[in-house]
Amino acid sequence: MQCEPSTDGKMFDIAPVSLWEEDYSGLKALFVEWREAGVTDLSAYLRADLSRVKTCSSRLRVLRVNRKTLSLFEADSLGHLVDNLDRVFRDDMLHAHIDELVQLWNGQTEFTSHTVNYTLGGRRLDIQLKGTLVPGFETSWERVLVAIEDVTERETARRGLATSEEYARGLFHHSPVSLWVEDFSSVKRLIDEIRLKGIIDFRVFTDVHPEFVTRCMSEIRVIDVNRHTLELFGAADLPTLLMHLGDVFRDGMNRPFREQLVDLWDGKLFQQREVVNYALDGRELHLHLQFSVLPGHEHDWSLVQVALTDITARKAAEAYLEFLGKHDVLTKLYNRSFFVDELNRLRRNGPTPISIIVADLNGLKAANDQWGHAAGDELLRRAGEVLGKLVTTPAHSARIGGDEFAILLPGTDEAGAEKTIEDIRRLVDLNNQYYSGSALSLSLGAATSAPGESLEDVVKRADARMYEEKHRYYGLTPLESRREAALAEAGQQS
């Protein structure tokens, strides 16, 4: 670009925005040359060789600039500015300049762009540029007025906001927990409506109208979920997940959701609870749910975040520990500790009469001595299979010693106890048909509580009857039978 003096204009000089008066006639002549050479798509032509853009710039002459321009670009004078234009127009500007040139090429008398310039001190300027062919010079392009607005502060704030949004979205999408963004505004409207109708006790209302809970659940709108959510629930993408929400929130979900609504009714906008959802492949997911109405949306609940932490493994471990505390690992029946606790509970709560069957595994010591403890363990497992299949809640079966079992039958009389014994013998016979090893055999004794009789005494009577059958099985006296049983128990525990 070359500089030419021009007549000062007072209004031009004191304008509060940067103004440039320029001569574009050289650019027009260059365009004529290129058209005659067959150029039709100027954008493609310039982008193919960016040096052509610089050629265009060299055909422009700055005639004058105002004070604001000198101040903005940190120039001492017009000559100082013009001599250093290569420091002003660089880097990011070329592609934006192409857009300006294309607008003129296409016959427009005005052109605009959003681009970047630099002060002579090296400071970046985001600018909004608007140029216009001065009336009377539309043919020659000898006078073009360019106005430059400094939008650096605005663009810096926008870039900062974009960076913050990108950072926030990165945290959202890469979070190691499942995150959901939801709209609960329709739920709030439904709750407000029944409040206006005079409902005071929301819990009683949902007891009477459980369909209200279902309707509220259907009114939730899922806005977005993160990647971990898709992985957790086995969904390929958000549309797939949304199409199968009925498979995710089913079975026992109404109860915790109802509690969530009760809390919202009471004004609790942050909540935590454990829930059960389901993956799309049917897997049961135990989840710790954290629900929060986001700040600024307390008035309409239109933006809610739900965080779900997968605690399935933890719940499985807890369930297993609970199982171990109450069950015998080998037979999968309840253990002696549970038997004692249940005996105490039945003593207090009934129902009566209570029948108790005591069973003892025959031949355990012989199996251990002849075939080893693995054979004995196999007999114990088979006994567990029989008693576990036969006895169901409210009755319970337990392994209370090495080879001894007990069955608690609340609300069962003597006839019911005898029928249970018959069923046990039938299942033992059936079990023996499926196993080729040692035959499974149980000695059984039953007793039914009399009014005022302690359950410990009922256990003793059942135990005594079991030993009567056991000594008949071995052809022993009762004392010998008890000694044999003690030896078997000691051998199994060792």
C-alpha positions in Angstrom: 0.0 0.0 0.0 1.1 3.6 -0.7 0.1 6.7 1.2 -1.3 9.9 -0.4 -2.2 13.1 1.4 -5.9 14.1 1.4 -8.0 17.0 2.6 -8.7 16.7 6.4 -12.3 16.6 7.5 -13.1 17.6 11.0 -15.9 15.1 11.5 -13.8 12.3 10.0 -10.9 13.1 12.3 -12.9 13.2 15.6 -15.1 10.1 14.9 -15.1 7.7 17.9 -14.4 4.7 15.7 -11.4 3.9 13.5 -12.0 5.3 10.0 -9.8 4.7 6.9 -10.3 6.4 3.6 -8.7 4.3 0.8 -8.3 4.0 -2.9 -9.3 0.6 -4.3 -8.9 1.5 -8.0 -5.8 -0.6 -8.3 -7.7 -3.6 -7.0 -10.5 -3.0 -9.5 -7.9 -3.0 -12.3 -6.5 -6.3 -11.0 -10.0 -7.9 -11.0 -10.4 -6.8 -14.6 -7.2 -8.6 -15.5 -8.2 -11.8 -13.7 -11.6 -11.8 -15.3 -10.1 -11.4 -18.7 -7.7 -14.3 -17.8 -10.7 -16.5 -17.2 -11.0 -16.4 -13.4 -14.7 -17.0 -12.4 -14.5 -18.3 -8.8 -12.4 -15.7 -7.0 -12.6 -17.5 -3.6 -11.2 -20.8 -5.0 -8.6 -18.8 -7.0 -7.3 -16.9 -3.9 -7.4 -19.9 -1.6 -5.3 -21.9 -4.1 -2.5 -19.5 -3.7 -2.6 -17.1 -0.7 0.1 -14.9 -2.3 -2.6 -13.6 -4.6 -4.3 -12.2 -1.5 -1.2 -10.2 -0.7 -1.1 -9.0 -4.3 -4.7 -7.6 -3.8 -3.6 -5.9 -0.6 -0.7 -4.3 -2.4 -3.1 -2.6 -4.8 -4.9 -0.7 -2.0 -3.7 2.8 -1.1 -4.5 4.4 2.3 -5.4 8.0 1.8 -6.1 9.0 5.4 -7.0 7.7 8.8 -8.5 9.5 11.8 -7.1 10.0 15.3 -8.9 6.9 16.7 -7.1 4.8 14.2 -3.7 6.0 15.2 -4.5 5.5 18.8 -6.0 2.1 18.3 -3.1 0.8 16.3 -0.5 2.6 18.5 0.9 4.6 15.6 2.6 8.0 15.8 1.3 9.2 12.4 -0.2 8.1 9.2 3.2 7.5 7.7 4.2 5.4 10.7 1.1 3.3 10.3 1.4 2.8 6.5 5.0 1.9 6.7 4.2 -0.9 9.1 0.9 -2.3 7.7 2.6 -5.7 7.3 2.6 -5.8 11.1 -1.0 -4.8 11.3 -2.5 -7.2 8.7 -1.0 -10.7 9.3 -1.6 -14.3 10.4 -5.4 -14.7 10.9 -6.4 -11.9 8.5 -5.9 -13.5 5.1 -8.9 -15.8 5.0 -11.2 -13.0 6.3 -9.7 -10.6 3.7 -10.7 -13.2 1.0 -14.3 -12.8 2.1 -14.1 -9.0 1.7 -12.6 -9.3 -1.8 -15.2 -11.8 -2.9 -18.0 -9.5 -1.9 -16.5 -6.7 -4.1 -15.9 -9.2 -6.9 -19.6 -10.1 -6.8 -20.6 -6.5 -7.3 -21.5 -5.5 -3.8 -20.9 -1.9 -2.9 -20.5 -2.8 0.8 -18.5 -5.5 2.5 -18.1 -6.7 6.0 -15.8 -9.1 7.9 -14.9 -10.2 11.4 -11.1 -10.5 11.5 -8.0 -10.0 13.5 -5.5 -7.1 13.3 -2.5 -6.3 15.4 -1.3 -3.0 16.9 2.3 -1.9 16.1 3.1 -3.0 19.7 2.0 -6.5 18.8 -1.3 -6.6 20.7 -4.1 -8.6 19.1 -7.2 -6.8 18.1 -10.5 -8.5 17.3 -12.2 -6.1 14.9 -15.6 -5.8 13.1 -14.9 -4.3 9.7 -17.4 -2.6 7.4 -16.4 -1.0 4.1 -18.5 0.9 1.6 -17.8 2.5 -1.8 -18.3 6.2 -1.4 -21.2 7.4 -3.5 -20.0 8.7 -6.8 -17.0 6.3 -6.9 -18.9 3.1 -7.4 -17.4 2.7 -10.9 -13.8 3.7 -10.2 -13.5 2.5 -6.6 -11.2 5.5 -6.0 -12.8 6.2 -2.7 -13.7 3.5 -0.1 -14.5 4.3 3.5 -13.6 1.5 6.0 -14.9 1.6 9.6 -13.2 -0.6 12.2 -14.8 -1.4 15.5 -12.6 -2.8 18.3 -14.5 -5.8 19.7 -11.5 -7.4 21.4 -13.1 -7.2 24.9 -16.3 -8.8 23.7 -14.5 -11.5 21.7 -12.1 -12.2 24.6 -15.1 -12.7 26.9 -16.8 -14.9 24.3 -13.7 -17.0 23.9 -13.5 -17.3 27.7 -17.1 -18.3 27.9 -16.5 -20.8 25.1 -13.5 -22.2 26.9 -15.5 -22.5 30.1 -18.3 -24.2 28.3 -15.9 -26.6 26.6 -14.3 -27.3 30.0 -17.7 -27.9 31.6 -18.8 -30.1 28.8 -15.6 -32.0 29.1 -16.1 -32.6 32.8 -19.7 -33.6 32.0 -19.0 -36.1 29.2 -15.9 -37.6 30.7 -17.2 -37.9 34.3 -16.6 -41.3 35.8 -20.2 -41.4 37.0 -23.4 -41.4 35.0 -24.8 -37.8 34.6 -28.2 -36.9 33.3 -29.5 -33.4 32.6 -33.3 -33.3 32.8 -36.3 -31.0 32.7 -38.7 -31.4 35.6 -40.8 -28.3 34.8 -43.9 -30.4 33.9 -43.5 -32.4 37.1 -43.5 -29.1 39.0 -46.7 -27.9 37.2 -48.5 -31.1 38.2 -47.4 -30.8 41.8 -48.4 -27.1 41.9 -51.8 -28.0 40.4 -52.7 -30.5 43.2 -51.4 -28.1 45.8 -53.7 -25.4 44.5 -56.6 -27.9 44.8 -56.0 -28.0 48.6 -54.0 -31.2 48.9 -52.0 -31.0 52.1 -50.6 -34.5 52.8 -48.9 -35.5 49.5 -47.9 -39.0 50.8 -51.6 -39.8 51.5 -52.5 -38.4 48.1 -50.1 -40.7 46.3 -51.3 -43.6 48.4 -54.8 -43.0 47.1 -53.6 -42.0 43.6 -50.6 -44.1 42.6 -51.2 -43.2 39.0 -50.1 -39.7 39.7 -46.6 -41.0 40.4 -46.6 -42.8 37.1 -47.8 -39.7 35.3 -45.0 -37.6 36.8 -42.4 -40.1 35.8 -43.7 -39.9 32.2 -43.4 -36.1 32.2 -39.7 -36.0 32.8 -37.7 -34.8 29.7 -34.2 -36.0 29.4 -32.0 -33.2 27.8 -28.6 -34.9 27.7 -26.6 -37.7 29.2 -22.8 -38.2 29.3 -20.7 -41.0 27.8 -20.5 -43.0 31.0 -24.3 -43.2 31.1 -24.4 -44.7 27.6 -21.7 -47.2 28.6 -23.4 -48.1 31.9 -26.8 -48.8 30.4 -25.4 -50.4 27.2 -26.8 -47.8 24.8 -25.2 -47.0 21.5 -26.3 -43.3 21.6 -28.7 -40.9 23.3 -31.7 -41.6 20.9 -31.3 -45.4 21.6 -31.4 -44.8 25.3 -34.4 -42.5 25.1 -36.3 -45.0 23.1 -35.8 -47.6 25.8 -36.3 -45.6 29.0 -39.3 -47.9 29.9 -36.8 -50.8 30.1 -34.4 -48.7 32.2 -36.9 -47.4 34.8 -39.2 -50.4 35.6 -40.3 -52.8 38.3 -39.3 -51.3 41.7 -38.6 -47.8 40.4 -42.0 -46.3 41.3 -41.4 -46.5 45.1 -38.1 -44.6 45.2 -39.5 -42.1 42.6 -42.5 -41.5 44.8 -40.1 -40.7 47.7 -38.3 -38.3 45.4 -41.6 -36.6 44.7 -42.4 -36.4 48.4 -39.1 -34.7 49.0 -39.7 -32.2 46.2 -43.2 -31.5 47.7 -41.4 -30.7 50.9 -38.9 -28.4 49.2 -35.9 -30.6 49.2 -34.2 -29.7 45.9 -31.1 -31.8 46.7 -31.7 -35.5 47.4 -29.7 -38.8 47.7 -31.0 -42.4 47.7 -30.3 -45.8 46.4 -32.3 -47.1 43.4 -32.4 -50.0 41.1 -32.4 -49.4 37.3 -31.8 -51.9 34.4 -29.3 -51.9 31.6 -30.7 -52.4 28.1 -29.5 -56.0 28.1 -31.5 -56.6 31.3 -28.8 -56.4 33.9 -29.9 -55.2 37.3 -28.0 -52.0 38.3 -27.9 -50.9 41.9 -27.2 -47.1 41.9 -26.6 -44.3 44.3 -28.7 -41.4 43.0 -28.0 -37.7 43.7 -30.6 -35.4 42.5 -30.2 -31.6 42.3 -32.2 -28.7 40.9 -29.5 -26.5 39.4 -29.1 -23.0 40.8 -31.2 -20.4 39.0 -33.9 -23.0 38.2 -35.5 -23.4 41.6 -38.6 -21.6 40.4 -39.5 -24.0 37.7 -37.2 -27.1 38.0 -36.4 -26.8 34.2 -32.8 -27.8 34.7 -32.0 -30.8 36.9 -28.9 -32.8 37.2 -29.0 -36.5 38.3 -25.8 -38.3 39.1 -25.8 -42.1 39.3 -22.9 -44.0 40.8 -22.9 -47.8 40.1 -22.8 -49.6 43.4 -23.8 -53.0 42.0 -20.6 -54.7 43.0 -20.8 -53.2 46.5 -24.4 -54.4 47.0 -23.4 -57.8 45.7 -20.6 -57.9 48.3 -22.9 -56.7 51.1 -25.4 -59.4 50.1 -22.8 -62.1 50.1 -21.5 -61.0 53.5 -25.0 -61.0 54.8 -25.5 -64.5 53.3 -22.3 -65.7 55.0 -23.5 -64.4 58.3 -26.7 -66.4 58.1 -25.9 -69.4 55.9 -23.8 -72.5 55.9 -21.5 -72.2 52.9 -21.4 -75.9 52.1 -25.1 -76.8 52.1 -26.4 -73.2 51.4 -28.9 -73.7 54.2 -29.2 -71.4 57.2 -26.6 -71.8 59.9 -26.9 -72.4 63.6 -26.7 -68.7 64.4 -29.7 -68.0 62.3 -31.5 -71.0 63.7 -31.1 -69.7 67.3 -32.2 -66.1 66.3 -35.3 -67.5 64.5 -36.1 -69.8 67.4 -36.1 -66.7 69.7 -38.2 -64.7 67.2 -40.8 -67.5 67.0 -40.9 -67.8 70.8 -42.0 -64.1 70.9 -44.1 -63.8 67.8 -45.3 -67.3 66.8 -47.5 -68.3 65.1 -48.3 -71.4 67.1 -48.2 -74.4 67.1 -44.6 -74.7 66.1 -43.2 -78.0 64.8 -39.5 -78.7 64.7 -37.9 -81.5 62.8 -34.3 -82.6 63.6 -32.5 -84.5 60.9 -29.1 -86.3 61.1 -27.1 -87.5 58.1 -26.5 -91.3 58.3 -23.2 -92.8 57.2 -21.1 -89.5 57.2 -18.3 -91.0 59.3 -18.1 -94.1 57.1 -18.0 -92.0 53.9 -15.2 -89.8 55.4 -13.2 -92.9 56.5 -13.6 -94.8 53.3 -13.7 -92.1 50.6 -12.3 -89.0 52.3 -13.9 -85.8 53.4 -14.8 -84.8 49.8 -17.3 -87.7 49.8 -18.7 -86.6 53.1 -19.0 -83.0 51.8 -20.9 -84.3 48.8 -23.4 -86.1 51.1 -23.8 -82.9 53.1 -24.4 -80.8 49.9 -27.0 -83.3 48.7 -28.8 -83.1 52.1 -28.8 -79.3 51.6 -30.3 -79.8 48.2 -33.2 -81.9 49.6 -34.0 -79.6 52.5 -33.5 -76.4 50.6 -35.9 -77.5 47.8 -38.5 -78.7 50.2 -38.6 -76.0 52.9 -39.7 -72.5 51.9 -40.7 -69.4 53.9 -42.1 -69.0 56.4 -40.5 -72.4 57.3 -36.7 -72.5 57.5 -34.1 -75.3 57.3 -30.7 -75.0 58.9 -27.5 -76.9 59.4 -27.0 -76.8 63.2 -24.0 -79.2 63.5 -21.5 -81.2 61.6 -24.1 -83.7 60.3 -27.2 -82.4 62.0 -30.0 -80.3 60.5 -33.2 -78.6 61.9 -36.4 -77.5 60.2 -38.6 -74.9 61.8 -42.3 -75.1 60.8 -44.2 -72.2 62.3 -48.0 -72.5 62.4 -47.7 -76.3 61.7 -49.3 -79.1 63.7 -48.2 -82.7 64.2 -49.9 -83.8 61.0 -48.2 -81.1 59.0 -44.8 -82.1 60.5 -45.4 -85.8 59.6 -46.3 -84.8 56.1 -43.0 -82.8 55.8 -41.1 -85.9 57.0 -42.8 -88.0 54.3 -41.9 -85.3 51.7 -38.3 -85.4 52.9 -38.1 -89.2 52.5 -39.6 -89.0 49.0 -37.1 -86.3 47.9 -34.2 -88.3 49.4 -35.2 -91.3 47.3 -35.4 -89.1 44.3 -32.0 -87.6 45.0 -30.4 -91.1 45.3 -31.7 -91.9 41.7 -29.6 -89.0 40.3 -26.3 -89.7 42.2 -24.2 -92.8 41.7 -22.0 -92.4 44.9 -22.9 -93.1 48.5 -26.7 -93.3 49.2 -28.1 -90.3 51.0 -29.9 -91.2 54.2 -31.4 -89.1 57.0 -32.6 -90.0 60.4 -35.6 -87.7 61.3 -37.5 -86.8 64.4 -40.3 -84.3 64.9 -42.0 -82.6 67.8 -44.8 -80.0 68.0 -45.1 -77.4 70.7 -47.7 -77.7 73.4 -49.2 -74.6 75.0 -46.7 -73.1 77.5 -43.9 -75.4 76.3 -40.5 -73.8 75.6 -39.1 -74.3 72.1 -35.9 -75.6 73.6 -37.9 -78.5 75.0 -39.5 -79.0 71.6 -36.1 -79.2 70.0 -35.0 -81.8 72.7 -38.0 -84.0 72.0 -37.4 -83.8 68.3 -33.8 -84.6 68.8 -34.6 -87.6 71.0 -37.0 -89.0 68.4 -34.3 -88.5 65.7 -31.8 -90.6 67.8 -34.4 -93.3 68.3 -34.6 -93.6 64.5 -30.9 -93.3 64.1 -30.1 -96.2 66.5 -32.7 -98.3 64.7 -30.9 -97.5 61.4 -27.6 -98.6 62.8 -29.0 -101.4 65.0 -27.4 -99.6 68.0 -28.6 -98.8 71.5 -29.5 -95.1 72.0 -26.2 -94.5 73.8 -24.2 -96.1 71.1 -26.1 -94.1 68.5 -25.3 -90.8 70.2 -21.6 -91.8 70.5 -21.5 -92.6 66.7 -23.1 -89.2 65.9 -20.6 -87.4 68.1 -17.7 -89.1 66.4 -19.1 -88.2 62.9 -19.5 -84.6 63.9 -16.0 -84.4 65.3 -14.6 -86.1 62.2 -16.4 -83.7 59.8 -15.3 -80.5 61.8 -11.7 -81.7 61.8 
